[in-house]
């Protein structure tokens, strides 16, 4: 069978398909090893069960091929190697199962000639069971994909809500900064006005003192003249 999984990154679905495929392959291998020891109806039932397991393995491998496209190209090298190993294992299992199915004497024993008509009915029944199993597995995988899609949508909605809150916080901070800037400008204007008034008052004071000094000088001068 395939080698154990490496610790390469991969999508959640791909990892799930890969783990499920390994379990199916292990079960299929055990069934194929048991078939040579069976005959008659137990052998036919075991072959039908192995065929359904092989169909499931092929379907899982197809899902892995699709999901592999979602894996970053840098991580696909080991993924491709494992996929080829799985394909080789499945092809080998198909050949082994076909050889076991073609052994009609072991399958029907001495009653082979009498059971030929019921063989077609049994094959149809096995095909119907296999189709039903595949439909159920496909439905399960669709439900799992829908669950993951819903979780992804919920995460996206939560992220958008967080971004909206951050945007509102930034806008509020920007508004506060603008108000602070306006208040600072008003304060600067007030200080400039106070400075101008102080300068004007200083000039007026100096002018008054100058006039008073001149008047005193004029009075003193007029007395001593």
Secondary structure, 3 states (H helix, E strand, C coil): CCCCCCCCCCCHHHHHHHHHHHHHHHHHHHHHHHHCCCCHHHHHHHHHHHHHHHHHHHHHHHHHHHHHCCCCHHHHHHHHHHHHHHHHHHHHHHHHHHHHHHCHHHHHHHHHHHHHHHHHHHHHHHHHHHHHHHHHHHHHHHHHHHHHHHHHHHHHHHHHHHHHHHHHHHHHHHHHHHHHHHHHHHHHHHHHHHHHHHHHHHHHHHHHHHHHHHHHHHHHHHHCC
